């Protein structure tokens, strides 16, 4: 490499001689320059000399070193194998543990064709553990050849030389697994498989990770696994003898889950649906499309549109209004010269509050704003529907929010716009509360006592008259209103509410929530337009499977 100008030739010679006297191998590059950045002159310059860089290991040395190491390892000659690495002590301990802790009793290693300094190889080994038949074990690995401190060719030692999945601090172990394998099962004991129910992929992993240690059933298998630096079993590499799997019992229902997966998969737009057992709050199904994307069933809360009128109607009934209260529907309309609101429904000067609910008339609802105050909706949501506190259902969720407000914010919140946000799980719970008359805190586990941070949320049952009025209006929405098409053909005790929520300048998000007998469900379809057309068929399919 060229030497910077301004450095005396005598200095270069002295540095070169000194370096050659210290190291007896390789070729070196000398870097020098001026510390004052000058490119000329003979005053104030000092030489900057880099550390010596060894010449690359030849292809022949790479091949022979790797072959000698792999041969020694295969023959069980740990001392010879370790000496062929750049970290003799560490390699000795690791190779010894490979035999004594991983219980590898025989090894045959076939080297592959080197790629520069990297040499791939295949390990064909035998795992032997007391009381268990010996098991063949094969895997592919690789090593790299560099130089040791003495400058000789040597295997560059790393945990991954023993197995490609090993990292610093890890070790290979053969023996009883840290815990039994866990089958996540539905409420009927059926094993839930992520391949069949793709929306559950992350949920199943999370449930196993969070709650496996709480299970006291099952028998650990005899496995070869990676033990992390913290003592945990990070990955199973081979199973010598299967154990008896423990079961983590969820509230999910495989049949309803399958229907939910199928329903959202048919929807071309992004969608999510949740279903609940109205009697317990047990989560029966969670599905979203695409299943590899955001969980729009439990997370990413959105403005719920007119489905939120269930909560608003509860507040108005508490204020003394009834389904038969006169509430003319006019579009457009506003309150106190505030924001103008429009309706999907036609004008109806003789409309009642029930008609407004069934036909999803926004202006009929906002005209009743004088019956509530800035915090009424927030209080109503918390008191009767459990909205506000964190639910801690056993898997990751986002919580709904009713911030409250005045003026345009309050009238917007009355129709599920403004800063009000919900998930399908929240709105399925709202419908469940109407069906049963009392809030049941959702859970995905049959034994909710193991859920970390979960506390019982105190709510008040719906007053009997309000419960009856809400059921009457939701049933009317099915028989006479905007949910009629989606819910047609469903028998039993039914009720529903549709919604469409503004989402900026794009097509509104479609919402739908309903119950049938003791199952409730809610769905959102992003940019789906009218909820009865987009989200309604999803909810109907889920309820139809119950």
Secondary structure, DSSP 4 states (H G I P E B T S, - for coil): -PPPTT--HHHHHHHHHHHHHH--SS--------TT--SS-SSS-----PPP-PPPPPHHHHHHHHHHHHHHHHHT-HHHHHHTBS-HHHHHHHHHHHHHTS-EEEEEEEE---BTTEEEEEEEEEEEETTEEEEEEEEEEEEEEEE-TTS-EEE---GGGT-TT--TT-EEEEEE-SS--EEEE-TTSPBP-TTTSGGGHHHHHHHHHHHGGG---SBPPEEEEEEPTTS-EEEEEEEEE--BPEEEEBS--HHHHHHHHHHHHH-SS-EEEEEEETTT-BEEEEEEESTTS--TTTSS-B--GGGGHHHHHHHHHHTT--TTSB--B-SSB-STT---B--SSPPBTT-BHHHHHHHT-HHHHHTTGGGS-TTHHHHHHHHHH--SS----SS-----B----SHHHHHHHHTT-TT-BB-HHHHHHHHHHHHHSS----BSBS-GGGSTT--PPP--PPPHHHHHHHHHHHHHHHHTSTTHHHHTT--SSEEEEEEEEEETTEEEEEEEEEEETTEEEEEEETT--SHHHHTHHHHHHHHHT-
